[in-house]
Amino acid sequence: MTRQYRLYLATSCIALFAGGLSLSTGAAMAQSTDAAMNPPAAASTALTEVVVTAQKRAEPLQATPLPITAFSAATLDKDNIHSLEDLTALDSSIRIGEGTGQAVPFIRGVGNPVRNIGDEASSSIYIDGVYISRLPAAFFQLPAVSQIEVLKGPQGTLYGRNSEGGLISILTRDPTSQPALDASLGYGSFDTTRASLYASDGIGDKLKFNLSLLEVNQTQGWGQDIATGGQNGFEDASIARTKIMFDPWSGTHFTFSADYFSTRSTDGLSSLAYQSTTQGLPIAPHTQIGPLPFYDTDNNLNNVDRSYGGGVSLKVQQDLSFADLISITAYRRTDEKLIQDGDDSPVNYTNAVFNDAALQTSEELRLQSKRDSLFDWVLGFYYIDQYGAYSPIMENGLSLGPYTAVIYSQQSDTSYAGFGQTTFHLPASTNLTLGLRYTTDDVSGSGHTDLATTTRYTPGKVTAADRTYDRATYKAGLDHRFTADTLGYVSYGTGFKAGVFNTVPFAATPVLPETTTAYEIGEKTELFNHRLRLNADVFDEEIKNLQVQAVTATQPLALVLINASKAHSRGFEFDGAASITPALSATFGFTVMDAKYDSFADAPFYAPINTSPFGNGPLTLGSASGDYLPRAPDFSFNLGLDYRLSNSLGDWDVNGNYVYSGKYYWDPDNHHSQNSMGLLDANLTFMPKGLPHWSLSLWGKNLTDVQYYWGENETAGSEGTPGVVAPPRTFGFNLNYKL
């Protein structure tokens, strides 16, 4: 850490606490004076209290000494947030895109764009407390969600599993004992229909159940494939989810959940050359391709990703006399078939079909204190067994002559962890939190590449390897309540991601484990009779052995996983909410971040070629030390406004969100960037008088029609750097019924 940054961090911390303390104290005095002169504000003008489960127990957001943002079902509905990617509009510190059909989450610049079988995200996703290792993007259409929580920084004690950057926790709706029905039918741009249904009921107070259904169908793509006439830029999804809660007797609770999904999409698949890059035909005379319209492609094969699968989980909670015993058992399976034009050209040079499956079985067992304990504590055990396989990847085309490369590879990971965390309630409104987790990962894999012709099949040599990784992660935190509405905290925590094998094709030498050490200092406060909420956090994350991907043009196509020795992500976050009037409310936030490689001597570099054969030169290794981490803008902010009014026709709710992101890069060589941009979304909901169950919503996303990217795939050869385009301007309506 440089002397200048130490000074910056120290100054920020002092300013954060001194300013916050004086502001809160002054506000408290002002509120006391106001209370003597004026009656209290109406309850309707106060912000709604937010309750989170970030520390494995329900507690108010403002009393949780962690950097968290949380979004309720009401917020998601009024902001028309229906997919995981939309969350970027509500939190400036996260970037969520798609790559090869999988969700790619980044938090504070920490993430993993590699979505190969066996290689998991560095910022994880949980649904109802269950870790999801394989993240089909269309699965996260967010039907029947009750709340989403974004935990920032490594969560290595209570969660552990691949949460170096943080995690996104999705909580689905619990069933109710009284009948409930929510239905919506919508139509939007590109001939997209969206229909959802949620129903819930119960039998007495002991048995409750619900059912959620979602169907999304898009018949017109954002663009087309010039060579084949096929669609490019579409997503179809079918999702079903159910939850059953059973309380057979006092103190015992069972929750059974099941879901199924089926998707068909081109979202997250590369198309034309990235902005300001070139792309050429892979055969002589290597004529340049394009330029093409932004959303079009020119492939001899229609790219498409098809995924289906689902899972089940059983949560059992037993009320003991001194504690609560909680067990969460889960199983998931995802099958995927990805058809990809490997050279992104109209020439049949390299075509690839990926057939893969991912299975996981997990168990979490926790014993934790009750609310009225002298100190808060939790002890737990976690187990997960994962298996992923390509069976097989098939590559053919002119690049392989008469051969078809048949690539088989698989990886399994059996992980065990014991963990505990305790919060001691010290005098003077101060708490001390200590946590420890010890994890063992047994990782093994194997693979072989066969060659086939129409008359002969030649098996390849089988390569196999295994590794065991052990690591302790820990946390120490101190928080103090300066006033009834102001909390300050400092913390130190670590995160860990085990080493993995490359599976495209299988390589016997794994990358090293990735580790993160983080320092946090933050403050949470509410002012003006809880009408203004202000939360701020200064962070310093030191990351070692980042796992990075490189792509070679050697046929068959191969991926290479390497480690970046050291990097950092440091900055300042601020978010808040305000109830300005009973009718007008606002949410806002910004992130200032410095995220760079400190030491990366053998980073992948690809020199752009602007003349024939175009594309990029061969993969070379160079120093990326001092370069920016991917998807880590220096500055970003978000602003949302919501206005409600009533007239003789009924009730109206007008909502708008604007998110701005500064320039950021995609790769360690920092050759290609997403330029700074702003996205504007809006939503208008009308609830007619006399029809209390009905509403009509008009919505628009990316209203200024910004052309931007979810990612790119920098590679060697004439293919160059094909881009992964993000959605253009879209708009539509939803007709809603709520019982």
C-alpha positions in Angstrom: 0.0 0.0 0.0 1.5 3.4 -1.0 2.1 6.2 1.5 -0.4 8.4 -0.5 -3.1 5.8 -0.3 -2.5 5.3 3.4 -3.0 9.0 3.9 -6.1 8.9 1.7 -7.6 6.0 3.6 -6.9 7.5 7.0 -8.3 10.9 6.0 -11.4 9.3 4.5 -11.9 7.3 7.7 -11.5 10.3 10.0 -13.8 12.4 7.8 -16.4 9.6 7.6 -16.7 9.1 11.3 -16.1 12.7 12.4 -18.5 14.1 9.9 -21.0 11.4 10.5 -20.9 11.8 14.2 -21.2 15.6 14.1 -24.0 15.3 11.5 -25.9 12.7 13.5 -25.4 14.6 16.8 -26.4 17.9 15.2 -29.4 16.2 13.6 -30.4 14.7 16.9 -30.3 18.1 18.6 -32.2 19.6 15.7 -34.8 16.9 15.9 -35.2 17.5 19.6 -35.7 21.2 19.0 -38.1 20.6 16.1 -40.1 18.2 18.3 -40.6 20.9 20.9 -41.8 23.4 18.2 -43.7 21.1 15.8 -45.6 17.9 16.0 -43.8 14.8 14.6 -43.9 14.1 10.9 -46.7 11.8 9.8 -45.7 8.2 9.9 -46.3 7.9 6.1 -43.3 10.1 5.5 -40.8 7.9 7.3 -38.8 5.4 5.4 -39.8 1.8 5.8 -37.5 -0.2 8.0 -35.5 -2.8 6.0 -34.8 -6.1 7.6 -31.9 -8.3 6.2 -30.5 -11.8 6.9 -26.9 -11.1 6.0 -25.6 -12.5 9.3 -27.9 -15.6 9.1 -30.5 -14.0 11.3 -33.1 -11.3 10.7 -32.0 -7.8 11.9 -32.5 -4.3 10.7 -30.3 -3.1 7.9 -29.2 0.0 9.9 -28.2 -2.2 12.8 -26.1 -4.6 10.6 -22.4 -3.6 10.6 -21.8 -4.6 7.0 -21.9 -2.8 3.7 -25.2 -4.0 2.3 -27.9 -2.9 -0.1 -31.3 -4.5 0.0 -34.2 -4.3 -2.4 -37.8 -5.3 -1.5 -40.4 -6.9 -3.7 -42.2 -3.5 -3.9 -39.0 -1.8 -5.0 -38.3 -4.4 -7.7 -41.9 -4.2 -9.0 -42.1 -0.4 -9.2 -38.6 -0.2 -10.9 -39.6 -3.0 -13.3 -36.6 -5.1 -12.2 -37.2 -8.5 -13.7 -33.7 -9.9 -14.3 -30.5 -10.1 -12.4 -28.8 -7.7 -14.9 -31.2 -5.0 -14.0 -29.8 -4.7 -10.5 -27.0 -2.5 -11.8 -29.6 0.3 -12.0 -30.1 0.1 -8.2 -26.5 -0.3 -7.0 -23.5 1.5 -8.5 -20.9 -1.0 -7.1 -22.1 -4.1 -9.0 -21.8 -5.1 -12.7 -23.8 -8.1 -13.9 -23.6 -9.3 -17.5 -23.8 -12.5 -19.4 -21.2 -14.7 -20.9 -21.8 -17.9 -22.9 -25.2 -18.2 -21.4 -24.1 -17.7 -17.8 -24.6 -14.8 -15.4 -21.3 -12.9 -14.7 -21.5 -11.0 -11.4 -18.8 -8.5 -10.3 -18.9 -6.6 -7.0 -16.4 -3.8 -6.5 -14.4 -5.0 -9.5 -14.0 -8.5 -8.1 -15.5 -11.3 -10.2 -14.7 -14.0 -12.7 -15.8 -13.8 -16.4 -14.8 -17.4 -16.9 -17.9 -19.5 -17.0 -16.5 -22.9 -17.9 -17.6 -26.1 -16.2 -15.9 -26.3 -12.8 -14.8 -22.7 -12.7 -17.1 -20.8 -10.4 -17.8 -17.1 -9.9 -15.7 -15.1 -7.4 -18.8 -13.1 -6.4 -21.4 -15.7 -5.5 -25.2 -16.0 -5.7 -27.5 -17.7 -3.2 -31.2 -18.4 -3.5 -33.1 -19.0 -0.2 -29.7 -19.7 1.5 -28.6 -22.2 -1.1 -25.4 -21.6 -3.0 -25.8 -21.8 -6.8 -22.6 -22.9 -8.5 -23.8 -22.8 -12.2 -25.6 -19.6 -13.1 -27.7 -19.8 -16.2 -28.5 -16.1 -16.8 -32.1 -16.7 -17.9 -32.8 -18.6 -14.7 -32.5 -15.3 -12.8 -35.6 -13.7 -14.3 -36.6 -13.1 -10.6 -40.2 -14.3 -10.4 -41.8 -14.2 -7.0 -38.9 -12.6 -5.2 -39.5 -11.1 -1.8 -36.1 -9.4 -1.4 -32.6 -9.2 -2.8 -29.6 -8.4 -0.6 -26.1 -7.5 -2.0 -23.3 -8.1 0.6 -20.1 -6.4 -0.4 -16.6 -7.5 0.4 -15.4 -11.1 1.2 -17.9 -13.1 3.2 -15.4 -15.8 4.2 -16.8 -16.7 7.6 -20.6 -17.2 7.4 -20.8 -18.0 3.7 -17.3 -18.8 2.5 -18.0 -20.4 -0.8 -16.4 -18.2 -3.5 -17.5 -14.9 -2.0 -14.3 -13.0 -2.2 -16.0 -10.0 -3.9 -19.2 -10.4 -2.0 -22.5 -12.1 -2.8 -26.0 -11.6 -4.0 -28.7 -13.3 -1.8 -32.1 -13.8 -3.5 -35.0 -14.5 -1.2 -38.2 -15.9 -2.7 -41.7 -15.3 -1.3 -43.0 -17.4 1.5 -46.5 -18.8 1.3 -49.3 -17.3 3.4 -52.1 -19.0 5.2 -54.6 -16.6 3.5 -55.3 -16.9 -0.3 -53.1 -14.7 -2.4 -53.0 -14.3 -6.2 -50.7 -12.1 -8.3 -50.9 -12.3 -12.1 -49.3 -10.3 -14.9 -49.4 -10.3 -18.6 -47.1 -8.0 -20.6 -46.0 -7.2 -24.1 -42.9 -5.4 -25.2 -40.4 -4.6 -27.9 -39.1 -7.2 -30.3 -42.4 -9.1 -30.0 -41.8 -10.1 -26.4 -44.5 -11.5 -24.2 -44.1 -12.0 -20.5 -46.7 -13.8 -18.3 -46.4 -14.6 -14.7 -48.6 -16.1 -12.0 -48.2 -16.4 -8.3 -50.7 -18.2 -6.1 -50.6 -19.0 -2.4 -52.9 -20.6 0.2 -52.9 -22.6 3.4 -54.7 -25.2 5.4 -55.1 -23.8 8.9 -51.9 -22.4 10.4 -49.8 -25.5 10.0 -49.6 -25.9 6.2 -48.9 -23.2 3.6 -47.9 -23.5 0.0 -47.4 -21.4 -3.1 -46.7 -21.7 -6.8 -44.9 -19.3 -9.1 -44.9 -19.6 -12.9 -43.1 -17.4 -15.5 -43.1 -17.6 -19.3 -41.0 -15.2 -21.4 -41.1 -15.5 -25.2 -39.3 -13.2 -27.6 -39.8 -14.0 -31.3 -37.8 -11.1 -32.8 -34.1 -10.6 -32.0 -32.4 -7.3 -31.5 -30.6 -8.0 -34.8 -30.1 -10.8 -37.2 -27.4 -13.1 -38.6 -26.6 -11.7 -42.1 -25.4 -15.1 -43.3 -28.2 -17.3 -42.2 -31.1 -15.0 -41.6 -31.4 -16.2 -38.0 -32.2 -14.1 -35.0 -29.5 -12.5 -32.8 -30.3 -11.1 -29.3 -33.3 -13.0 -27.9 -34.2 -14.9 -24.7 -37.0 -17.3 -24.0 -37.5 -18.7 -20.6 -39.9 -21.0 -18.7 -39.6 -21.0 -14.9 -41.7 -22.8 -12.2 -41.1 -22.6 -8.5 -43.0 -23.9 -5.5 -42.6 -23.6 -1.7 -44.3 -25.6 1.0 -44.1 -24.7 4.7 -45.2 -27.1 7.3 -45.3 -26.6 11.1 -46.3 -29.9 12.6 -46.0 -28.8 16.2 -44.8 -25.9 18.1 -41.1 -25.1 17.6 -40.6 -27.2 14.4 -40.7 -25.8 10.9 -40.2 -27.5 7.6 -39.8 -25.5 4.3 -39.6 -27.5 1.1 -38.7 -25.7 -2.2 -38.5 -26.9 -5.8 -37.9 -25.2 -9.1 -37.5 -26.0 -12.8 -36.4 -23.9 -15.6 -35.9 -24.1 -19.4 -34.2 -21.4 -21.4 -33.2 -20.7 -25.0 -31.2 -17.6 -25.6 -28.4 -15.9 -27.6 -27.8 -13.3 -24.8 -24.2 -13.4 -23.6 -23.0 -15.0 -26.9 -20.4 -13.1 -29.0 -21.4 -11.6 -32.3 -19.6 -8.9 -34.4 -16.2 -7.3 -33.9 -16.0 -5.1 -30.7 -16.0 -1.3 -31.3 -12.9 0.0 -33.0 -11.5 -3.5 -33.7 -11.3 -5.5 -36.9 -12.4 -8.9 -37.9 -11.3 -10.9 -41.0 -12.3 -14.0 -42.8 -10.3 -16.9 -41.3 -9.1 -18.1 -44.8 -7.2 -16.3 -47.6 -7.4 -13.6 -48.7 -8.7 -12.7 -45.2 -11.2 -10.1 -46.3 -12.4 -7.8 -43.6 -15.8 -8.5 -42.2 -18.2 -5.6 -41.8 -18.7 -3.2 -40.4 -22.2 -4.4 -39.5 -25.1 -2.9 -37.7 -24.5 -3.0 -34.0 -26.8 -5.9 -33.1 -26.1 -8.0 -36.2 -23.7 -10.9 -36.8 -22.4 -12.7 -39.8 -22.0 -16.3 -38.8 -22.4 -19.5 -40.8 -23.9 -21.0 -37.7 -26.7 -19.6 -35.6 -25.4 -19.2 -32.0 -27.8 -20.3 -29.3 -27.6 -21.6 -25.8 -30.2 -24.0 -24.4 -30.3 -24.8 -20.7 -32.7 -26.7 -18.5 -32.6 -28.0 -15.0 -33.8 -27.4 -11.5 -33.4 -28.2 -7.9 -35.0 -29.0 -4.6 -34.2 -28.0 -1.0 -35.4 -28.8 2.5 -35.0 -26.4 5.4 -35.7 -27.7 8.9 -35.7 -25.3 11.8 -36.0 -26.7 15.3 -36.5 -24.4 18.3 -34.4 -25.7 21.2 -34.6 -24.3 24.7 -31.2 -22.4 24.4 -30.8 -22.1 20.6 -32.2 -22.7 17.1 -31.0 -25.7 15.1 -31.2 -25.1 11.3 -30.5 -27.5 8.5 -30.6 -26.7 4.7 -30.2 -29.7 2.4 -30.2 -29.0 -1.4 -29.7 -30.7 -4.8 -29.4 -29.0 -8.2 -28.7 -30.1 -11.7 -28.3 -28.0 -14.9 -27.9 -29.3 -18.4 -26.7 -27.1 -21.2 -26.2 -27.3 -25.0 -24.3 -24.3 -26.4 -23.9 -24.0 -30.2 -21.2 -21.5 -31.1 -19.7 -20.3 -34.3 -16.1 -20.5 -33.1 -14.7 -18.0 -35.6 -17.7 -15.6 -35.8 -17.6 -15.5 -39.6 -19.6 -16.7 -42.5 -16.9 -19.3 -43.3 -17.3 -22.8 -41.9 -13.9 -22.6 -40.2 -14.5 -23.6 -36.6 -17.8 -24.6 -35.2 -18.3 -25.8 -31.6 -21.1 -27.6 -29.8 -20.7 -27.7 -26.0 -22.7 -30.4 -24.2 -22.3 -30.0 -20.4 -24.0 -30.9 -17.1 -23.4 -29.6 -13.6 -24.7 -31.2 -10.4 -24.4 -30.2 -6.8 -25.5 -31.6 -3.5 -25.1 -29.4 -0.4 -25.8 -29.4 3.3 -25.6 -26.6 5.8 -26.1 -27.3 9.5 -26.2 -24.4 12.0 -26.8 -24.0 15.7 -27.3 -20.4 16.6 -28.3 -18.3 19.6 -31.7 -16.8 20.2 -32.5 -13.2 20.2 -32.4 -12.7 24.0 -29.0 -14.3 24.5 -26.2 -12.5 26.3 -24.2 -12.6 23.1 -25.0 -13.6 19.5 -23.3 -16.7 18.2 -23.6 -19.2 15.4 -21.8 -22.6 14.9 -22.1 -24.4 11.6 -20.9 -27.1 9.3 -21.1 -26.9 5.5 -20.7 -29.6 2.8 -21.0 -29.4 -0.9 -20.2 -32.0 -3.6 -20.1 -30.7 -7.1 -19.6 -32.4 -10.4 -19.4 -30.8 -13.9 -18.6 -32.4 -17.2 -18.4 -31.7 -20.9 -19.7 -34.8 -22.6 -18.5 -33.8 -25.0 -17.4 -30.6 -26.8 -17.4 -31.2 -30.5 -15.4 -28.9 -32.8 -15.1 -29.2 -36.6 -14.7 -27.1 -39.7 -12.0 -26.1 -42.2 -9.5 -25.4 -39.4 -9.5 -29.1 -38.5 -9.7 -30.5 -42.0 -11.4 -33.9 -42.2 -11.4 -34.2 -38.4 -13.8 -33.6 -35.6 -12.2 -32.9 -32.2 -14.2 -34.6 -29.5 -13.2 -33.1 -26.1 -14.3 -34.9 -22.9 -13.4 -33.3 -19.5 -14.8 -33.3 -16.0 -14.1 -31.9 -12.6 -15.4 -32.7 -9.2 -15.0 -30.8 -6.0 -15.9 -32.0 -2.5 -15.7 -29.3 0.1 -16.1 -29.4 3.9 -16.1 -26.4 6.2 -16.7 -25.7 9.8 -17.5 -22.2 10.9 -18.4 -20.0 13.8 -19.1 -16.4 14.6 -19.7 -14.6 17.9 -20.8 -11.0 18.6 -20.0 -9.8 22.1 -22.2 -7.0 23.5 -19.7 -4.7 25.2 -20.5 -1.7 27.4 -21.2 1.7 25.9 -23.3 0.5 23.0 -20.3 -1.3 21.4 -20.1 -4.8 19.9 -17.1 -7.0 19.0 -17.6 -9.7 16.3 -15.1 -12.5 15.8 -15.5 -15.2 13.2 -13.5 -18.2 11.8 -14.1 -20.7 9.0 -11.9 -23.6 8.0 -12.4 -25.1 4.5 -11.1 -28.2 2.8 -11.6 -28.6 -1.0 -10.8 -31.9 -2.7 -10.6 -31.1 -6.4 -10.1 -33.7 -9.0 -10.5 -33.9 -12.8 -9.7 -35.7 -16.0 -10.1 -35.4 -19.7 -9.0 -36.5 -23.2 -9.3 -35.1 -26.7 -10.3 -37.6 -29.4 -10.2 -37.2 -33.2 -12.9 -38.5 -35.5 -13.4 -38.8 -39.2 -16.2 -40.4 -41.1 -14.3 -43.7 -41.1 -12.0 -43.6 -38.1 -12.1 -42.7 -34.4 -8.8 -42.1 -32.6 -9.0 -41.9 -28.8 -6.7 -39.4 -27.1 -4.6 -39.9 -24.0 -6.5 -39.6 -20.7 -5.1 -37.0 -18.4 -6.1 -36.9 -14.7 -5.1 -35.0 -11.6 -6.3 -34.0 -8.2 -5.4 -31.5 -5.5 -6.5 -30.7 -1.9 -6.7 -27.1 -0.7 -7.1 -26.1 3.0 -7.6 -22.6 4.2 -8.8 -20.7 7.2 -10.7 -17.5 6.7 -11.7 -15.2 9.5 -13.3 -11.9 10.4 -12.9 -9.3 13.2 -15.2 -6.4 13.5 -16.1 -3.6 16.0 -19.2 -1.5 15.8 -20.4 1.3 18.0 -23.8 3.1 18.2 -23.1 6.8 18.5 -26.8 7.7 18.7 -30.0 5.8 18.5 -29.9 6.3 14.7 -26.2 6.3 13.9 -23.9 3.2 13.7 -20.2 3.1 13.0 -18.1 0.0 12.3 -14.7 -1.2 11.3 -13.9 -4.7 10.1 -11.2 -7.0 8.8 -12.1 -10.1 6.8 -10.7 -12.6 4.4 -12.1 -14.7 1.5 -10.9 -17.8 -0.4 -11.6 -19.6 -3.7 -9.9 -23.0 -4.3 -7.7 -23.7 -7.2 -9.4 -25.3 -10.3 -8.4 -27.2 -13.4 -9.0 -25.8 -16.8 -11.6 -28.0 -18.6 -11.4 -26.7 -22.2 -9.6 -28.9 -22.7 -8.5 -30.5 -19.4 -5.1 -29.4 -18.1 -3.5 -31.3 -15.2 -1.9 -28.2 -13.6 -4.5 -26.2 -11.8 -4.4 -22.5 -11.1 -3.6 -21.4 -7.5 -6.3 -20.6 -5.0 -7.5 -17.0 -5.0 -7.6 -15.1 -1.7 -8.8 -11.7 -0.6 -8.1 -9.6 2.5 -10.4 -6.7 3.1 -10.5 -3.7 5.5 -13.8 -1.8 6.0 -14.8 1.3 7.9 -18.3 2.5 7.6 -21.3 4.4 9.0 -25.0 4.1 8.8 -27.4 6.8 9.9 -31.0 8.0 9.6 -32.0 11.6 10.0 -35.1 13.9 10.2 -37.4 11.4 11.9 -36.2 8.5 9.7 -37.0 10.4 6.5 -33.3 10.3 5.3 -31.0 7.3 5.3 -27.3 7.7 4.6 -24.8 4.8 4.6 -21.2 5.1 3.7 -18.2 2.8 3.6 -14.5 3.0 2.8 -12.9 -0.3 1.7 -9.5 -1.7 0.8 -9.4 -5.2 -0.7 -6.1 -6.9 -1.4 -6.4 -9.9 -3.7 -3.7 -12.5 -4.4 -3.5 -15.0 -7.2 -6.5 -13.8 -9.2 -7.7 -16.5 -11.6 -7.6 -15.1 -15.2 -8.5 -16.6 -18.5 -6.7 -16.4 -21.9 -7.9 -17.8 -25.3 -5.6 -19.3 -27.9 -6.3 -19.8 -31.6 -4.7 -23.2 -31.7 -7.1 -25.7 -33.1 -9.0 -27.1 -31.4 -9.7 -23.8 -29.6 -8.3 -23.9 -26.0 -8.6 -21.8 -22.9 -5.7 -21.2 -20.6 -6.2 -20.3 -16.9 -3.4 -18.4 -15.2 -2.9 -16.4 -11.9 -2.3 -12.7 -11.5 0.0 -12.4 -8.5 -1.5 -9.4 -6.7 -4.2 -6.8 -7.2 -6.3 -4.3 -5.1 -9.7 -2.7 -5.1 -10.0 0.4 -2.9 -12.6 3.0 -2.7 -15.6 4.8 -1.1 -19.2 3.8 -1.4 -22.3 5.9 -0.5 -25.9 5.0 -0.7 -29.1 6.4 0.7 -32.8 6.9 0.5 -35.1 9.9 1.2 -38.7 10.4 1.8 -38.9 14.0 0.5 -42.7 14.4 0.8 -45.5 11.8 1.4 -45.7 11.5 -2.4 -42.0 11.9 -3.5 -39.2 9.6 -2.5 -35.6 9.1 -3.8 -32.8 6.5 -3.8 -29.2 7.3 -4.6 -25.7 6.1 -4.4 -22.2 6.4 -5.8 -18.9 4.5 -5.8 -15.4 5.8 -6.3 -13.0 3.0 -6.9 -9.4 2.3 -7.7 -9.0 -1.3 -8.8 -5.8 -2.4 -10.5 -3.3 -5.1 -10.8 -0.3 -4.6 -8.6 1.8 -7.5 -10.0 0.9 -9.4 -13.1 4.1 -10.1 -15.0 2.7 -12.8 -17.4 -0.6 -11.4 -18.4 -2.3 -12.3 -21.7 -1.8 -9.7 -24.4 -3.3 -9.6 -27.9 -1.9 -7.0 -30.4 -4.7 -5.7 -32.6 -4.1 -6.0 -36.4 -5.7 -3.4 -38.6 -4.7 -4.8 -41.9 -5.1 -8.3 -43.5 -5.5 -10.8 -41.9 -7.1 -8.4 -39.3 -8.2 -9.5 -35.8 -5.5 -10.0 -33.3 -2.0 -11.3 -33.3 -1.0 -14.4 -31.4 -1.2 -14.7 -27.6 1.8 -13.2 -25.9 2.6 -12.6 -22.3 3.5 -9.2 -20.9 3.2 -7.1 -17.8 -0.3 -5.8 -16.8 1.0 -4.4 -13.5 -0.7 -1.0 -13.0 -3.6 -1.9 -15.4 -7.2 -1.7 -14.3 -9.1 -4.7 -13.2 -12.0 -5.7 -15.5 -15.4 -4.1 -15.1 -14.1 -1.7 -12.4 -15.0 2.0 -13.3 -13.4 4.8 -11.4 -16.7 6.4 -10.7 -20.4 5.3 -11.0 -23.6 6.5 -9.5 -27.3 5.8 -9.5 -30.4 7.9 -8.9 -34.0 6.9 -8.6 -37.1 9.0 -8.1 -40.6 7.8 -7.3 -43.7 10.0 -7.3 -47.3 9.0 -6.3 -50.4 10.9 -6.8 -54.2 10.4 -6.8 -57.0 12.0 -8.8 -60.5 11.3 -9.8 -59.3 8.5 -12.2 -57.3 6.6 -9.6 -53.8 6.3 -8.2 -50.6 6.9 -10.2 -47.0 5.9 -9.6 -44.3 7.4 -11.7 -40.8 6.0 -11.3 -37.4 6.7 -13.0 -33.9 5.4 -12.6 -30.7 6.7 -14.0 -27.3 4.9 -13.6 -24.0 6.3 -14.8 -20.8 4.3 -15.2 -17.4 5.7 -16.0 -15.1 4.0 -18.5 -14.0 0.5 -17.7 -11.9 -2.3 -19.3 -12.7 -5.9 -20.1 -9.2 -7.6 -20.1 -5.9 -7.4 -18.3 -4.2 -5.8 -21.3 -6.7 -2.9 -21.1 -6.9 -2.7 -24.9 -10.7 -2.6 -25.1 -13.0 -0.6 -22.9 -16.7 0.2 -22.4 -16.9 3.9 -22.7 -18.6 6.0 -20.0 -22.4 5.8 -20.3 -25.7 6.5 -18.7 -28.8 4.3 -18.8 -32.3 5.7 -18.1 -35.3 3.6 -17.2 -38.8 4.7 -16.4 -42.1 3.1 -15.3 -45.7 4.4 -15.0 -48.3 2.4 -13.1 -52.0 3.3 -13.0 -54.4 1.8 -10.5 -58.0 2.8 -11.6 -60.5 3.9 -9.0 -63.2 1.3 -8.4 -60.9 -1.6 -9.6 -58.6 -2.1 -6.5 -57.1 -5.4 -7.8 -56.1 -4.1 -11.2 -53.2 -2.0 -12.4 -51.6 -1.1 -15.8 -47.9 -0.4 -16.1 -46.0 1.2 -19.0 -42.3 0.8 -18.9 -39.2 1.7 -20.8 -35.6 0.6 -20.5 -32.5 2.2 -21.9 -34.7 5.0 -23.1 -31.9 7.0 -24.7 -31.0 3.9 -26.8 -27.3 3.6 -25.7 -25.4 1.0 -27.6 -23.2 -0.8 -25.0 -21.8 -4.2 -24.2 -22.2 -7.0 -21.6 -18.7 -8.2 -22.4 -16.3 -9.3 -25.2 -14.1 -12.3 -26.0 -10.5 -11.2 -26.7 -8.8 -14.0 -28.7 -5.9 -14.6 -31.1 -6.4 -14.8 -34.8 -8.6 -13.2 -37.4 -11.7 -13.5 -35.2 -10.2 -10.7 -33.1 -12.3 -9.5 -30.3 -16.0 -10.2 -30.9 -18.4 -8.3 -28.6 -21.3 -9.4 -26.4 -23.9 -6.8 -27.0 -26.4 -5.6 -24.3 -30.1 -4.8 -25.0 -31.1 -1.7 -27.0 -34.0 0.5 -26.0 -37.1 -1.5 -25.1 -40.5 -0.5 -23.9 -43.9 -2.2 -23.3 -46.8 -2.6 -20.9 -47.9 -5.0 -18.1 -51.5 -5.7 -17.1 -51.5 -6.8 -13.4 -54.0 -8.4 -11.1 -53.5 -8.7 -7.4 -55.9 -10.3 -4.9 
